[in-house]
Amino acid sequence: MTLVARDVGVVYGTRVALQPVNVALERGELVALVGPNGAGKTSLLKALAGLLPYAGTVTWSGAALDSLASRARARLIAYLPQAASLHWPMTTRDLVALGRLPHRAFGAAPSEDDRAATEWALEQTETTAFAQRSVDRLSSGERARVLLARALAVRAPVLLVDEPIAALDPYHQLQVMATLRAYASDGALVVAVLHDLPLVARFCARVLLLDAGAVVDDGNPERVLNARALERHYRVEPLVTTHEGEPLILPWRRLTPR
Amino acid sequence: MTTAAPRSASDTREVRAAWRLSGALGILVIAAAGASLVIGRTSGGPTFGFGGPDLARIVLTEIRVPRTLLALLVGGTLGLCGAALQGLLRNPLAEPGLLGASSGAAFGAVLVFYFGLAGADSLMLPAGAVAGSLVALAALYGLAGRRGDFLTVVLAGIAINAFAAALTSLALNFAPSPYAALEILFWMLGSLADRSLAHVALALPLMVPGWLLVIAAARGLDALTLGEETAASLGLDPRRTQWLVIGGTALAVGGAVAVTGVVGFVGLVVPHLLRGRVGQHPSRLLLPSFLGGAVLTSVADVAIRLMPPGPELKLGVVTALLGAPFFLHLIVRARPAGGA
């Protein structure tokens, strides 16, 4: 099954945030959306999630997402916004369980599936230890993992996450990247907006590089994150090497601003 | 899954705690209603019982039953709508009165009084109140609802309240006679005294659909805990939730104000006291807030009847006297974190 974007473009007023994009994303893939600030990564992710008006069509297995009922769509696509807000200090477990809302009928008690998915999501993000703690007593990194657990708890075939590791310490950055990759290997499509190029190169088999509202390259990290591309689009000179047989790409020096 | 068993047990324990809370509040509702049925008041102060077997039927059906029913219905409406508005705006200071819904409804009703339409058609008063409440809440939503941050909502509510109060004063200013002005003024203070079953029949057809609309928003309110975008991604369109709550509140509070005038702060205090007991869950807060509002309002109304001899206090005056310091306390307590 494939998520296909055909001529998907986003316009805010008169500003073009995303020029028409054509891309096909497969189940089983962990896809990174990278590019400098303002490149259109979040706009593309939100368009795929159906959270903003866009031109063009997005289809899943051939069916247009617009034609789906909102609940069916919510079961198909889970979305984690960048810097999500939390408004009531619920317990971590209650908050993660909100990810089951698309699966629960009005007034119905959580099913065994709902409970199992919630516990699974807590374990995946290593947040079980503070499942009973109120989310306002968590650090920002812990909270970021709880919010990811909420998105995982939907158990959707498509998971779209916007900067899921920005607030995390190195241990948990690696842990979350491994979780996302494992979730994709289990048969989901995971699309993540990421800024951490070394982790993108290590964990993502496919990278979409965006700049100025357009997808400028699409492929494996060695190909997309080459020195010339990083100099041109990120204005940084990278260190590109391999370590333990895997690509190691490290932004090293800033070039003159364009 | 050996580890899942105790966890799911604790999960249902929280849900069960919410139901136990509703059960306890239900018992309090019955107790308060019982007290409200047996305690009366004359110009000589409180009276107990029904004043003799031959009078009992009349006292009950003409005075005590309508008053008790209205206290429960109006209190329940204010508690429920307060909880829903707090969930919608994600702000513990939201309340139908503070947000201008009540004063808007009051102005709508005053206009009906002013043009002398109240007597002509009994449906004009509630219609005016609902229209006023709807306009006030729509204005609030237009001014602050999209962002919904702490300060904007309260300030917009203050502005709408002030404007509605100014318009009401204007109507008083041009009142056809001092007697009409006094009638409007007294009505606005909020009271359950001298109401009949006709008032219940007037309010109920507005309140019930209002409650149902608000309850239909329950899942959407839970989803809004995570912000508007995430709520939308969970298939619960925030705009739908917003209109369900605003429309439902306008109907139910409009109906309540149409028969009792403005009774403030019940919708603020009750959800606030109960929120911690339901794990901060917006949807689990709705039923307890309805019952809690019914209890608080009937207890306040019984307390009024127990006052020493003298002119009867108005219910709206009592809830405002108790509620305003509570509101102040909340603001003072929220201030250190309020900057965020």
Interface residues (C-beta under 8 A of the other chain):
Chain A: K46 A49 L51 A69 S70 R71 A72 R73 A74 R75 I77 A78 Y79 L80 P81 A84 S85 L86 H87 W88 P89 M90 T91 R93 D94 L95 A97 L98 G99 L101 P102 R104 F106 G107 A109 P110 E112 R115 A116 E119 A131 Q132 S134 L147 R150 V154
Chain B: M1 T3 A4 R7 S8 S10 D11 T12 E14 V15 R90 A216 A218 R219 D222 A223 L224 T225 L226 G227 E229 T230 A232 S233 L234 G235 L236 D237 R275 G279 Q280 H281 P282
